[in-house]
Each structure stands twice: as structure tokens, then as C-alpha cells.
Amino acid sequence: MMDSESYRTAVQVVCGLYVLMKLLVVFPNMFGKKAVTLPAGVVIGHRGSKEEGVPENTLLSFQDALLAGVDIIELDVWLSKDGQIVVFHDPNFDRMTGGACKEEVISLDYKDFPALVPQEGQKERIDEATKRANSSNGNGKGGKTAKKMKYDYDRVPLFEEVLALLPEDKGLIIEFKQDSEELMDKVHKLVRGGSKALQANVIWFSLQVKINNKLLVKDPTIPRITSLIEMLR
């Protein structure tokens, strides 16, 4: 057990951190870095409709979230072995294939990626989301003349496919899972080569401080989300 002095110190540290967090909310630029502020009521589709039961980071998940009215789509990116920007969260396929494939994302060419296996209880939600997405097909980003899209729930999508799906009035948050200059360069090229709306509504970041700092150097004009470690520092 802690003695009274140690307990008092621990309480002071916790209270100090709490006050610091409150100050950062009220004065987000107090340390000289411009903070990204989101309007009240903004809804973010984390990996699409992940929390609503559609397989995460799939075209079906993103389309379902967009049809539900989210303001921003959040996704994760890696590079496949053959240099494709793929949208996937985990470092390997174990969880998303029900244990059928344990290979790492970066170890396989994109054509060799395994099929994703829906988790228990997702089938009904997948059927519902597929029906809804198909009924809206051709009335999305490109209008009624838009090319029909196939909203897969069992395939890892390419980053470019998600960009093609994203309406210009929606925001995009890109989380980098891999420390790769090539990945940063390729994502940056697609973002900077996109529409003015995309460029104005994109945020990129990594939970790894090292990668986050590299993103800042790559393009300081693109807002980043500050990691917890950076915030405490």
C-alpha cells in the first residue's frame, strides 16, 4: 500500500493531467500548434459502419456509413508487397479471416489477399446493407450516370476505390499503420491530385509518434490528429 505522501503525489499528478487536458480543449493552440477543430455534431464513420455490424474497412461498410449520413469516413492504410495502397486495419489477416489466413498484409501481393470472413452475427446486417447500397447504386458521387459499383464485404479494397466512392462534401481521415515513405508518397500524390474538396477535407495521422512526425514533414498543410503521447508532452 502507498503511504499518505505517495498517495497525495499520485492524486496531484492525476489532477494535473486532468487540468491540462481541459486546458487543451479550451485553448487548443496554447503550445503554438494549430489544432484541428470539428464542428459540433460531426459524425465519423470509424472504418465505415464497423460498429453497426458491417465488416470494417470494406466498400460495403463505407457505403453503408455514407448512406446513414456520416460527415467523415475514417480508414487505415498499408502497402501490399506489390506496392498497392490497401485499406485494412490489422497487421495480419488472422482476425478478419476467422483464422483461415495468418499472413501479414505487407507480405502478400494484392492479388493473393485472402477473402474476408464475416464475423458471427453479421450476415443479417450484411444482407440489409447490400440491399440498401444496391438500391442507391448510380445515385451517389457521380449522379445517375455514375458507373455501377460492387459493394464488396469480403474483399480488402484499394485506397483509390474508396476515394472513388467518397462524395466531395464528405471528409476523410487516413490512419497510417505502416512506417513507409513509399506509402506516404503514394497517398500524398492521390490526395494532392484529387479535387479541391478532397484536399480541403482530408486529415491524416498515425498513433505512432515517429510516423506522425514524418507526415508533418511530408506536408505540414495537411492536418494531423495528435497522438495521446504527443498531447501529454
Disulfide bonds with the S-S distance in Angstrom:
none
